[in-house]
Amino acid sequence: MCRPALALLIISLLTGCSSTPDQPSPLDAYSHWAEPEQNTTEAHEIALLYEARRWGNPDSLAQDPVDIASQLAAPINHAYINVIGTGQNEALRSLATKLWMIDNAEHTLDLTYYIFKYDQAGKALLGALCHAVERGVDIRIMVDSLGSMHFTHQPMLALQTCAENAGYIKDREGRSLPQKARVQFVIINSLMSKRSWSNRRSHDKLIIKDGHFAGKDMVMTGGRNISLDYYGIDAQGNPDPDSFRDLEIVLRSRTDAHKSEEFTIGDISSFYYSLLFLHEGNRPRTPMPDPVSYKPGRAPSYDRYQPLRTSLREAYAAIRSIPALQPLYAGVKTSLEQDYLASNARLAHDLINLTSTDVVTSADEIKASNANSIEGILDEALKQIEQARGDPGKLYVVSPYLFIPRYKNKRGEVTRDGAADTLAALEKYPNTEIHIITNSVLTSDNFFTQSVIDMDTAPRLLLDSTSYAAWLDAEHNPALTESALWRKLIDHPRIHIYQTGTLDADLIGGNTVFGKLHAKFLFTDLFGFVGTSNFDYRSRLYNSEMGFYFDSPEVIKALQKEFDFLKSQSLRWGTPEWLEMRQKIIQAGGMKGYSTKQQRLLYKTMKGTGLIWLF
């Protein structure tokens, strides 16, 4: 008999079973997830969970995981949320929180990151995971095949061999069960997979602790990858002010609600992870046994990985010994108990991007077919606000690579023009305002996307057609940029576009280091979103992206504080100070100076060749 119990959709995926045998449907399996049979023991439920967490060959799946993820609308959960902000100390707190989550996991850990570098930070996390599997924590970990490109992934394979000394998994009360913990490592859209989807990336950054154990679950997502570049320190633990400025949220189920909820925030996040884990383009990697000691009938030996396992443990110990990190690590538990803000939360994702076709000419249709679309939920939320009070209000957006979409169908007809839609909304709603913070040529790490921001995103929103053409023609044009019309256009009363960095930057003779903006969040006075999407074309069309919407006034207040801090260290697009900063970057030379000077050529080349869709 097929029994979808303990919220285990994956059993249905692997076996093709359904709770409604007459018309098998993943929707039916999902709706009956939390209905275990009578007299089912907790040990049996955890055994089912253990089996459901196993990677499955795509040929064994009865349903396409991406289709499942797109059809099933994620519920609204009650959650506690904590914001980990953009400051340098906050970046280190992010690393401390990840380590704490791993060190305090009791049952399961799931991690997926676009970039997972094997530097001191990456090795430290792997060292912590090695300790975790030896305690009996079952681990799944995924990296993107391009973002984390590596010829061998030896550190990850060494982590898997830690399972040689794995502890037994445990029930909620800490009693050992017969199954031993594992480490399963999967490369997302591996080029070695026979079903790899070329040019499709998993841009997700997600760690889930004890996802299916209500009250113990923690979920962390946002913009930070696994690399020292994101945590404000160098390899020796010294401050690095030039690191990425990013933002994350940590969520956990609310003790006052999880007993009445069918699925907790941990459940929903784990469901999403499992569906991504089983994507047909993925490929598992496993360590190779020592060839000399291998003989038929004898257990394989993995002694070759022992030195690397030792280095992972040493990296973990070294990171934990950093004086600045120690109080932050010690404060995670207190933060869990005191600093979390109650909210409703809903998972949003664009997993469908991994397998969709005709992504440019069918962009709106693809979004509409995804019940959890990040942009779709945003559009619907703004409509509901408009209907309730007659005006969507103010929208605040922070993104390192923000593009304003403009799509055409196969006949070449414009089906969506984000700039025109925005200007029409401002005309219709007199109280609506848009406030944007993005990178400048000073702080961006991507010259191609920055050229789109400066030659497309901002001018399409602010300039008239004649001024736009003149701006695309030349950088230095006093007749344009010193005119009264230019000042009027760029000083739009309801569109405010700021770019990080000021004239005090160290790169142009000042003494301030601004780092690189990498945070991705948005909010109104009624709701907000934190996630992984940059809202550029690649994020909208090609990447798997995810995040959470929420409605807590306190969380929105925390994001407003982050926005105001970033704004205080930014210049408004088109102002004399902004133009002067660009000129100083060009005069300083180097790669930033050259790329700034060539922005127009970069933009026109990308647009003319169609490469713009890939950024």
KEZA-225796 format. One record per residue: x, y, z of N, C-alpha, C in turn. Coordinates in steps of 0.001 Angstrom, whole numbers, plus 500000, padded with zeros to 6 digits. Layout:
BEGIN
XYZXYZXYZ/...
This chain:
BEGIN
500857498803500000500000500000500000500891501245500000/500519502229499211501271503474499177500751504413500248/501648504962501055501203505782502174501962507114502185/501403508167501612502039509467501749501860509972503169/502859509794504023502755510138505428503889511046505842/503675511766506909504648512712507454505097513700506395/504162514187505618504449515208504620505517514770503635/505366513608503031506399513068502152505910512965500713/505920514043500014505576514021498598506570513185497796/507790513121498230508816512481497422508547510995497261/507907510370498250507514508969498103506635508815496866/505677509732496704504791509675495544505568509884494246/506549510779494280507350511022493089508152509785492698/508754509151493678509645508035493399508894506791492935/507704506579493497506993505337493227505811505491492294/505371506729492101504181506941491293502908506707492073/503026506510493399501835506264494211501077507555494461/499815507419494761498982508569495070497943508157496083/497485509157496828496453508862497807495085508716497158/494987509017495856493736508820495126494021507937493925/493961506613494083494416505699493031493648505806491730/492408506292491759491641506376490528492219507409489562/492652508538490117493241509585489296494511510084489975/495614509392489768496860509791490421497221511234490086/497534511997491101497851513402490900498800513868491984/499833514610491612500715515159492640499981516116493569/498943516767493059498156517642493920497486516849495038/496964515680494690496329514847495699497342514353496719/498503513957496226499532513490497155499913514599498119/500010515811497593500397516947498423499345517232499483/498084517202499089497026517568500023496850516551501132/497309515327500924497162514295501946498488513961502621/499471514830502393500791514575502930500780514327504430/500051515114505113500097515090506577499063514152507185/498706513080506484497718512143506987498317510743507108/499170510522508101499731509178508276498655508180508664/498904506934508353497949505903508749497899505779510265/496804505307510765496686505086512200497734504069512644/498215504286513862499186503389514500500580503452513855/500816504431512973502145504587512408503065505162513471/504167504519513734505089504973514764505980506078514236/506524506861515164507435507917514756508665507327514069/509151506202514559510316505569513945510038505221512489/508819504733512212508467504389510840508357505647509987/507781506711510561507669507964509822509050508498509459/509994508448510391511332508946510111512044508041509112/511742506751509149512306505839508150511807506218506753/510538506590506653510008507067505370510699508354504935/510882509261505891511580510505505596512999510217505111/513679509313505764515051508932505398515090508426503959/514135507586503602514092507049502249513738508133501235/512827509014501611512399510063500691513502511062500401/514480511175501284515577512112501091516654511568500154/516525510326499723517519509713498861517409510279497440/518572510561496835518549511003495447518029509883494568/517168510204493594516603509200492713516952509469491263/517245508423490530517508508555489106516276509145488414/516453510106487518515300510712486846514374509694486187/514926508584485706514090507587485043513114506915486005/513377507029487329512511506364488301511371507251488779/511361508515488343510360509450488840509070509367488029/507957509332488746506659509284488083506190510663487638/506746511710488224506366513080487881507630513907487721/507539514956486922508640515898486784508650516807488001/509732516826488784509762517663489990509513519143489712/510007519648488581509800521055488262508321521336488011/507639520411487337506202520578487127505454520580488460/505841519670489344505222519623490674505383520968491374/506606521482491363506894522734492062506102523899491496/505834523874490194505115524982489565503613524893489802/503087523669489911501639523493490058501152523784491468/501978523497492457501523523547493841501814524900494459/500779525659494740500966526971495360501367526786496816/502482527378497183502941527278498563501961527997499481/501684527424500655500753528069501582501419529244502291/500604530007502980501123531075503837501384530476505215/502621530625505685503014530065506964503144531145508029/502946530742509275503290531590510404504759531335510724/505531532403510859506962532224511049507533533339511912/508702533065512464509542534092513059510640534418512041/510951535707511900511937536149510916512964537044511587/514218536841511232515304537697511675516072538167510450/516375539449510377517099540027509252518582540107509595/519420539590508707520872539742508824521294540717507735/521717541906508153521826543027507234523127543154506475/523364544354505938524415544591504960525729545051505560/525768545345506840526997545825507451528058544749507568/529302545167507801530415544224507868530259543272509044/529830543765510195529619542889511345528470541922511098/527455542385510361526331541519510012526772540394509077/527704540712508187528219539677507288528873538555508086/529636538922509090530277537908509933529230537172510766/528178537881511168527084537216511900526395536184511018/526341536445509722525763535473508801526554534175508825/527883534276508762528718533074508803528568532360510136/528528533123511220528349532524512544527021531793512635/525972532353512038524648531722512089524630530423511305/525255530412510139525321529170509358526050528071510138/527180528428510733527925527439511518527096526953512700/526395527870513347525558527497514491524444526540514059/523821526831512928522760525954512430523287524542512201/524475524437511606525052523118511349525405522433512660/526026523181513573526466522590514842525293522139515716/524137522762515544522999522462516405521896521670515704/522148521236514485521181520364513810521108519029514537/519923518494514642519723517219515325519305516099514377/518707516450513245518133515424512369518602515538510914/518391516691510308518700516839508882519306518208508605/520091518268507532520612519526507008520534519478505485/520028520537504885519968520667503436520594522002503052/521555521959502127522221523174501675522282523190500164/522053524369499565522306524561498142522787525981497927/523877526128497154524464527438496904524944527525495468/524732528691494879525213528935493522526745528898493494/527355529633494420528815529632494542529187528987495868/530004527954495808530546527325497011532052527184496775/532799528148497294534245528134497124534900527297498226/535988526663497864536718525872498852537836526709499474/537460527926499895538384528757500658538160528485502144/538672529360503004538592529096504438537141529014504916/536267529829504346534856529791504749534193528505504271/534402528145503002533795526929502479534288525688503190/535592525610503421536137524448504117535636524380505556/535469525542506199534974525551507574533564524975507648/532703525341506688531359524782506679531395523280506428/532280522836505541532397521400505290532912520677506532/533829521306507264534294520714508511533178520583509529/532332521613509621531181521538510531530219520436510094/530016520292508786529133519243508275529716517863508553/531037517740508514531681516464508834531352516058510276/531452517009511183531083516730512577529606516359512673/528764517029511880527321516812511966526938515397511550/527482514899510438527110513548509997527607512512511006/528714512785511652529203511860512673528323511866513916/527550512957514098526570512992515196525284512266514821/525104511983513528523883511325513098522929512238512354/523436513348511794522612514285511025522691513910509550/521549513683508915521493513305507508521622514562506656/522543514544505683522928515764504971522720515600503475/522138516628502870522106516768501418522730518117501072/523551518153500032524202519402499645524288519463498128/523965520635497578523987520847496134524758522122495798/525427522107494657526063523312494121525752523394492635/525795524611492101525542524789490673526784524426489868/526567523815488725527687523315487923528553524433487360/527998525624487143528784526741486628529264527649487747/528347528061488624528727528963489703529780528369490610/529761527036490776530739526338491616531573525383490764/531943525826489577532688524959488667534007524509489299/534261523210489249535484522632489811535729521304489113/536977520999488838537274519785488087536996518520488898/537253518560490207537160517331490997536227517413492194/536006518604492762535224518764493991535745517846495106/537060517725495196537644516847496197537216517176497626/537143518450498043536694518726499415535291518195499692/534390518292498692533030517788498883533025516260498951/533880515625498163533974514167498224534563513727499557/535527514500500060536089514185501378535019514291502455/534143515275502349533038515381503298532187514115503280/531924513590502093531111512383502016531753511213502760/533081511159502750533739510047503440533675510191504956/533274511356505437533037511486506883531920510545507328/531071510165506381529967509258506706530455507847507012/531744507563506790532273506275507232532108506106508737/532154507229509442531985507220510894530660507854511296/529670507725510413528386508375510651527687507818511881/526996508715512586526151508290513685524796507859513173/524002507294514048522657506864513680521692508050513777/520749508095512830519740509151512893518884508951514127/518199510025514536517485509995515813516050510458515645/515212510007516571513848510510516593513832511840517338/512626512410517474512511513734518072513075513787519495/512993512684520213513452512655521601514929512300521726/515606512108520600517026511827520648517377510357520717/516411509478520530516674508039520557517194507600519190/518250506793519181518860506341517938517966505350517216/517966505442515886517205504558515016518179503708514198/517717502710513484518635501787512808519431502399511650/518944503487511051519582504026509854520762504943510210/521832504833509446522970505716509632522820506969508767/523337508073509285523297509334508547524165509248507291/523838510083506298524545510094505018524949511514504647/525833511606503673526102512871502982525882512609501500/524874513252500929524595513127499499524957514451498820/525791514361497801526283515538497093525819515480495646/525169516552495193524608516606493841525055517901493167/525452517781491911525764518952491089524537519281490249/524078520504490326522859520917489635523159521242488174/522369520663487288522553520821485837523990520539485430/524470519403485880525826518991485549525974518800484046/527091519256483518527361519061482096527566517591481764/527811516784482798528006515352482595526684514584482587/525605515270482920524304514601482932523747514522481516/523148513392481182522586513236479836521353514100479646/520830514673480743519635515519480642519921516946481099/521162517344481018521514518692481452520847519739480562/520320520781481210519734521897480482520804522980480385/521347523147479204522447524093479032521985525508479372/522895526256479951522676527668480256521572527906481282/521229526914482077520245527098483149520971526929484480/520811527903485341521557527904486592520621527853487790/521089527211488853520429527333490147521156528431490913/520503529560491045521077530725491726520691530736493206/520090529666493683519585529587495051520717529641496074/520406530214497229521278530169498408520374529813499581/520505528595500070519523528099501031520166527073501943/519925527221503240520304526205504213519101525954505110/518789524677505306517623524280506102518091523326507198/517809523675508412518125522825509566516846522166510064/516861520830510199515749520077510792514412520492510183/514371520488508845513231521053508136511890520456508493/511812519128508692510532518480508955510282518248510449/511003518941511307510837518775512747510404520121513330/509097520307513395508522521584513808509063522001515169/509396523271515282509949523790516516511461523752516556/512062522892515740513521522823515626513992523390514290/513077523613513364513440524000512009513957525437511937/514941525642511066515455526970510731515767526995509238/515466528111508609515676528284507173516392529615506969/517418529614506147518178530842505896518383531019504405/518044532191503894518238532482502473518481533965502284/518916534309501096519222535689500752520272535696499661/521171536676499686522106536821498592523483536230498805/523828535878500040525209535464500312525485534043499850/526574533887499096527089532588498714528064532095499778/528694530952499523529700530428500437531079530779499893/531641531847500421532952532349500041533313533447501014/534587533587501320535020534674502200534602536030501669/534416536149500350534034537417499738532733537982500305/531925537134500944530600537555501405530522537766502920/531637537554503646531532537544505102532432538566505781/532993539495505033533674540623505629535014540335506263/535627539174505951536929538833506502537807538230505410/539134538261505653540045537582504753540408536216505325/541332535518504700541671534148505103542253534076506507/542813535190506991543372535213508341542372535709509382/541172536017508946540151536498509871540168537991510088/540984538715509336541029540170509460539881540802508672/539424541985509084538315542638508379538654542917506919/537676542698506047537813542978504620536660543893504209/536885545208504201535791546142503901535343546122502449/536112545455501582535770545438500153534933544221499772/534365543526500750533560542342500457532174542757499959/531376541769499576530022542040499082529118542510500223/528293543490499923527271543953500879525980543221500544/525571542373501461524460541487501154523471541481502308/522400540708502143521357540659503159520671539302503093/520298538786504258519605537503504357518520537576505415/517644536572505388516693536389506474516787534954506990/516525534804508267516438533499508906515005533332509381/514398532194509038513014531932509413512947530646510218/511983530566511102511689529320511811510197529273512105/509678528087512332508245527949512594507903528536513951/506710529091514049506274529713515302505686528660516232/506145528679517451505682527686518427504198527834518722/503628529018518480502206529217518743501333528803517570/501976528325516480501183528023515286501486526680514662/502710526135514876503082524963514077502240523737514401/501627523687515578500793522523515893499482522546515121/499043523733514719497787523841513977497999523929512469/499231524137512025499500524242510606499750522874509998/499225522668508812499460521405508127500928521280507728/501500522405507253502911522429506877503568523632507524/504733523447508095505485524558508665506380525191507602/507000526295507964507926526942507043509098526015506722/509475525181507693510529524195507451510089523118506480/508847522655506623508301521666505691508334522193504256/507768523379504068507637523931502723509007524146502094/509952524649502878511301524859502360511947523534501986/511702522506502794512270521182502513511630520563501280/510327520770501091509669520278499885510333520888498652/510517522211498705511154522903497576512538522334497318/513304522160498381514658521627498233514623520251497574/513720519399498018513649518042497483513330518040495995/512466518936495565512106519000494153513280519491493317/514028520456493827515239520887493138516281519774493140/516383519057494235517341517955494397517122516880493332/515864516667492942515517515600492009515397516073490558/515792517308490290515737517821488920516533516908487985/515986516650486797516550515643485902517943515976485380/518352517231485441519672517588484959520771517429485998/520390517049487213521375516936488286522165515633488178/523318515630488828524155514436488829524830514300490184/524671513151490832525365512942492111526840512651491881/527647513028492839529075512700492813529418511936494085/530242510916493956530640510096495099532152509914495089/532756509715496243534218509556496313534669508232495720/535894508213495238536489507000494682537286506288495771/537104504994495936537886504263496942539349504161496534/540197503905497506541624503744497230541820502550496300/542425502725495138542548501615494181543478500507494657/544521500855495403545493499846495829544891498890496834/544118499434497772543584498603498852542273497913498476/541719498274497308540411497700496948540559496260496456/539771495391497033539711494003496600538272493533496660/537863492630495736536490492108495768536175491464497128/534994491781497623534567491208498884535043491977500107/535864492974499913536379493760501036535776495164500969/535440495701502116534882497051502162535901498039501597/535460498958500733536407499908500144536998500837501198/538208501266500949538895502189501854538957503570501204/538774504592502035538841505960501557539928506736502290/541006506051502638542081506692503383542708507848502616/542607507820501304543194508887500493542601510254500844/541383510268501390540726511533501735541030512004503152/541761511197503928541997511548505319542692512899505475/543758513200504719544395514521504881543431515679504592/542578515496503601541639516563503260540567516696504339/540105515567504884539152515641505997539757516402507172/541029516141507428541711516845508520541769518342508249/542021518719506999542096520143506669540739520824506819/539659520096506552538321520661506736538053520928508209/538424519994509059538237520179510505539096521337511013/540310521435510487541192522524510910540652523884510476/540078523942509272539484525199508806538304525596509688/537497524614510067536372524878510967536877525440512297/537894524799512873538438525255514157539020526662514028/539680526945512900540287528256512704539228529358512610/538174529095511858537100530094511740536437530320513098/536174529244513818535535529355515137536403530124516133/537709530156515903538608530823516849538782532307516558/538200532814515471538309534240515156537649535043516273/538375535937516937537801536659518089536512537401517773/536437538029516594535235538804516255534031537920516021/534256536645515628533139535751515349532570535120516615/533386534937517626532974534169518796531750534747519504/531692536059519790530472536573520436529239536503519534/529453536603518228528326536496517300527774535081517291/528655534103517299528236532699517361527497532436518671/528051532928519767527416532717521072526060533413521161/525852534450520367524603535201520437523493534668519564/523765533642518734522725533127517843521548532594518649/521811531832519685520725531244520484519871532334521129/520535533373521639519790534482522226518926535171521175/519488535326519974518724535934518889517503535098518540/517673533778518564516543532891518300515416533128519286/515778533378520520514786533484521585514217534886521748/514976535911521317514564537274521650514357538193520454/515100537983519378515137538985518311514292538646517093/513583537536517105512795537154515938511471537903515916/511037538244514723509836539035514519508750538159513915/507569538155514524506465537326514056505930537863512732/505633536951511813505155537359510492504442536204509826/503637536524508821503226535531507847504296535488506759/504534534311506209505580534179505192505127533198504124/505524533466502886505190532573501787506402532377500897/506726531124500633507814530788499715507422531167498289/508360531801497579508196532072496150509435531548495432/509256531058494222510403530523493493510124530507491999/511213530410491236511140530296489781511881529054489326/511595527938489981512206526667489608511873526293488165/510737526761487680510300526458486318511304526946485271/512126527928485623513103528447484668514128527398484234/514301526350485051515298525338484725514925524525483486/513631524457483173513214523602482058512318524297481042/511963525547481253511062526231480325511763526502478995/510968526621477952511486526880476607510907528187476072/511531528704475006511099529985474425510987531047475515/512019531148476335511913531939477559511738533429477289/512249533938476186512122535368475912510753535680475331/510354534937474315509086535236473641507873534731474414/508082533886475415506957533360476206507114533696477687/507812534776477999508137535098479393506898535223480265/505893535941479796504701536148480619503894534869480773/503853534049479725503122532786479815503794531839480814/505114531826480818505841530969481754505586531427483184/505637532729483406505370533263484739503960532900485193/503000533008484279501608532710484635501392531238484950/502229530357484388502061528924484617502692528459485924/503374529357486615504040529031487873503248529623489030/502658528777489842501826529243490951502618529981492015/503940529883491973504778530491493012505747531530492452/505458532049491268506352532985490598506671534192491486/507944534541491573508348535696492383507693536965491848/507784537187490537507169538378489952505645538295489974/505107537083489764503655536923489759503036537264491099/503653536819492181503145537125493521503248538619493787/504350539234493349504500540680493526503404541432492789/503160541072491537502112541742490764500754541610491440/500441540405491917499152540169492564499035540952493863/500110541012494635500079541748495893499848543240495655/500511543793494647500318545213494340498897545484493861/498322544544493106496927544701492670495968544705493849/496211543822494798495340543752495968495414545032496791/496610545596496924496748546859497644496012547962496907/496170547975495595495478548975494780493963548883494950/493430547668494913491991547479495055491500547867496447/492345547632497445491920547894498828491915549379499167/492890550123498632492984551520499046493156552497497877/493098551972496631493103552843495462494458553258494964/495535552826495612496880553226495208497879552218495758/498823551717494923499799550736495422500767551297496454/500938552622496492501839553221497462503275553236497002/504205553301497938505628553392497634506250552009497565/507129551826496572507847550571496411509337550859496501/510013550095497363511454550224497554512119548951497041/513145549105496206513819547959495599515324548117495756/515979547062496235517441547003496270517857545798495440/518686546030494435519166544954493575520485545370492951/521465544473492923522753544840492323522701544979490816/521740544287490166521740544237488700520316544407488149/519613545410488591518201545567488238518009545945486774/517211545136486052516802545441484685515298545730484674/514867546545483743513441546782483509513055545990482261/512201544973482370511971544057481239511236544704480070/511596544240478914510878544599477680510883543360476798/509701542741476655509609541473475939508838541645474631/509215540802473642508493540731472372508109539286472109/507026539098471363506633537749470985507378537329469719/507050536157469200507768535631468038507522536458466784/506476537255466789506196538132465641506888539491465771/507625539685466858508332540939467059507497542010467716/506296541667468177505423542645468828505754542736470314/505779543958470822506074544157472243504897543653473076/505181542706473951504138542155474819504189542731476223/505343543256476582505464543863477905506606544870477882/506325546077478345507342547106478467507289547625479900/508236547157480721508211547499482134508318548986482394/509101549699481587509244551140481779507932551858481472/507320551502480348506044552130479986504969551826481022/504946550587481509503963550210482530504181551005483814/505437551192484181505748551949485395505313553399485267/505627554012484142505254555413483945503736555576483881/503047554595483298501580554643483249500998554532484653/501592553687485484501117553541486860501310554832487642/502425555501487416502658556776488107501647557832487665/501287557763486398500281558705485890498920558424486510/498613557162486731497309556761487250497201556950488751/498310556707489464498275556733490935499188557841491447/498635558951491863499449560121492238500289559924493498/499980558938494315500744558724495540501818557647495400/501898557043494224502871555978494011504265556561493791/505247555944494441506646556318494272507480555055494149/508604555153493458509535554026493319510918554503493734/511503553789494679512838554115495180513730552900494934/514816553122494204515691552023493781517119552297494234/517781551264494750519221551317495000519860550174494235/520886550509493459521597549503492684523080549868492658/523871549093491957525305549357491866525611550535490949/526786551106491151527364552079490225528589551450489571/529194552162488656530427551665488046531534551531489094/531382552246490197532365552187491266532285550879492046/531072550366492274530893549214493167530508547928492452/530167547986491181529705546785490485530858545816490230/530548544519490269531522543487489916531216542891488545/530227543465487833529837542925486535529665544089485554/530649544269484682530647545411483765529496545332482762/529121544124482380528079543964481371526716544364481924/526371543847483092525076544208483668525037545684484046/526172546230484486526179547646484846525927548528483637/526390548095482482526136548885481270524647548914480943/523941547811481239522491547794481009521787548730481990/522217548728483235521602549601484234521748551068483830/522962551447483405523228552856483129522782553305481747/522635552343480831522244552700479470520826552253479111/520140551589480041518797551098479738517850551298480926/518158550687482058517238550725483197516928552148483629/517946552888484020517719554249484520517215555208483439/517851555279482266517366556251481268515971555950480744/515582554677480653514222554378480184513180554848481185/513532554875482458512587555334483477512588556858483629/513719557500483345513851558919483687513851559866482487/514386559449481351514623560381480254513546560309479182/513341561423478478512496561385477291513305560801476132/512651560530475020513297559809473928514490560576473346/514375561892473239515468562686472676516679562686473607/516429562881474898517521562888475872518147561505475977/517313560465475896517826559097475956518784558836474791/518403559245473591519262559045472423520572559814472568/520490561010473120521701561814473307522611561184474367/522026560622475417522817559966476466523515558719475907/522839557992475041523445556816474442524541557179473438/524552558416473017525513558832471997526876559175472586/526903559757473807528198560195474351528120560343475863/529253560043476536529354560203477990529432561673478372/530329562387477700530552563806478032529805564677477028/528665565222477452527810566022476584527201567141477422/527959568220477665527461569306478525526136569891478056/525924569925476743524656570463476242523469569658476768/523726568375477065522666567527477621522678567559479144/523832567178479732523871566927481178523940568194482025/524181569347481402524169570598482160522942571444481831/522007570844481100520805571592480710519751571561481808/518852572530481751517747572574482700516827571366482517/516668570914481265515818569756481004516391568506481677/517701568300481564518340567135482203518104567151483712/518321568302484315518137568408485775516690568102486158/515757568540485339514356568278485626514031566793485493/514587566166484454514293564759484204514889563846485279/516143564087485628516776563177486588516304563444488024/515721564594488252515166564910489576513675564581489605/513339563420489056511933562992489006511376562933490426/510210563542490651509682563598492026509231562249492580/509009561255491675508471559982492189509246558757491707/510334558956490980511254557867490651512643558275491137/513118557571492127514407557895492736515340556702492518/516404556894491751517353555822491472518708556208492053/519172555418493004520446555667493669521436554562493316/522711554945493237523760553971492982524832554097494064/525271552959494582526175552943495725527548553490495374/528139554190496358529442554824496182529315556329496089/530314557053496613530312558508496566531687558990496120/531852560306496064533117560900495637534228560694496654/533884560155497822534883559886498851535478558486498719/535196557791497634535653556414497457537166556335497334/537725555270497894539177555082497856539686554905496430/538867554352495559539305554097494186539514555368493378/538964556488493864539115557757493139539718558833494042/540552558388494993541311559343495785540794559614497176/539654559047497542539114559247498878539622558201499849/538930558063500966539376557100501983538280556133502428/537185556057501667536086555175502034536011553984501082/535901552781501664535744551558500874534273551163500910/533653551061499756532220550815499701531855549356499443/532821548530499116532489547147498815531673547041497541/530950545935497405530149545667496202528731545290496635/527753546032496148526368545739496505525940544402495915/525343543525496755524870542227496285523514541859496899/522962542726497741521686542442498410520537542518497426/519487541690497695518299541663496839517062541637497743/516367542761497841515116542785498599514248543937498115/512975543837498414512036544895498091510966544949499174/510291546086499274509223546199500269508335547395499967/507112547310500456506177548423500511505856548631501989/504852549427502271504491549598503680503692548412504215/503287547466503324502455546349503762503117544982503612/504099544851502742504737543545502565506149543745502025/506922542657502067508279542714501545508717541361501020/509888541346500413510458540122499863511964540162500019/512537539048500472513985538860500492514276537542499802/515230537552498877515529536319498169516816536400497399/516889535598496332518121535450495557518056536139494199/516895536592493764516739537131492417517285538548492320/518095538786491281518588540130491003517618540947490159/516574540300489640515600540936488754516270541469487482/517325540788487035517847541018485706517246539968484775/517623539978483507517016539019482576517375537580482928/518621537359483328519011535979483670518177535461484849/517976536280485863517181535852487005515727535619486614/515204536479485763513801536383485375513531535193484452/514507534837483595514231533903482506514960532563482609/516160532545483158517001531347483055517351530689484387/517367531446485457517821530906486736516688530359487578/517006529327488338516156528965489467516450529962490581/515423530648491054515548531655492110514494531386493181/514737531857494397513751531651495448513884532738496515/512893532784497383512891533724498496511562533669499207/511336534609500117510108534612500908509476535997500921/508158536024500740507363537212500987506892537192502441/506669538364503008506248538463504409505470539761504599/504769539862505729503925541034505968504160541682507324/505263541378507970505537541925509300505966543385509221/505276544294509916505712545697509949507110545849510540/507450544980511490508762545068512122509869544664511146/509617543627510357510611543230509363510748544311508296/509630544878507872509668545967506903510459547156507457/510276547435508743511026548520509391512525548227509360/512904546963509583514318546586509536514884546770508131/514094546425507108514546546612505736514634548099505374/513711548890505910513772550338505667515069550915506236/515471550426507386516726550877507996517912550520507103/517907549297506544518973548891505632518966549752504376/517769550036503865517649550863502659518217552253502919/517848552839504045518308554192504350519825554238504525/520402553179505104521855553115505258522537553072503891/522057552226503001522647552137501669522459553446500897/521302554054501049521034555324500372522007556410500834/522348556386502126523263557401502666524659557289502073/524969556150501474526273555921500868526150555791499350/525196556514498785524926556417497349524770557807496751/524813557844495418524536559065494669523355558816493750/522567559849493547521409559717492677521853559742491217/521280558837490440521658558682489032521457560000488283/522484560412487522522386561581486653522785562899487272/522985562948488595523333564197489254524766564606488899/525124565885489104526503566305488820527543565479489582/527245565137490843528189564338491625528351562940491017/527259562369490544527299561046489912528107561080488624/527898562106487807528652562251486568530139562464486863/530429563224487920531830563446488303532480562144488757/531744561332489504532283560046489934532648559186488728/531798559155487733532073558373486532533332558892485818/533469560200485725534641560762485076535917560408485833/535847560419487156537029560090487954537393558612487813/536395557764487686536663556338487461537360556144486118/536890556850485087537504556745483762538944557242483813/539164558347484504540512558920484591541453558019485389/540904557281486360541732556393487175542245555210486365/541572554888485266542005553808484391541735552439484973/542511551456484554542295550085485004541040549507484371/540658548328484839539507547650484262538213548430484487/538040549004485690536816549775485945536748551011485055/537892551702484900537904552883484050537618552551482600/538247551476482116538046551079480723536599550650480486/536046549844481385534675549354481189533663550486481274/533924551482482133533023552631482212533061553422480910/534253553602480380534403554329479117533721553612477969/533684552281478051533126551477476957531683551048477203/531005551626478199529650551176478545528695551194477361/528735552230476591527793552338475473528040551250474436/529313550989474157529625549936473202529206548575473742/529451548327475030529041547058475637527527546875475530/526794547930475890525330547830475869524810547612474448/525283548384473498524791548254472129525141546897471532/526322546372471887526716545056471390525818543973471959/525562544031473264524695543025473891523274543092473331/522768544286473164521409544430472655521319543991471199/522320544353470413522290544021468999522455542541468719/523208541848469555523464540413469343522490539514470094/521681540084470979520782539269471796521426538732473061/522704539045473285523388538578474496522814539211475758/522069540299475595521503540980476757520597540050477575/519991539055476888519084538142477594519833537207478535/521131537100478377521914536161479171522507536797480420/522238538088480637522794538792481796521684539212482749/
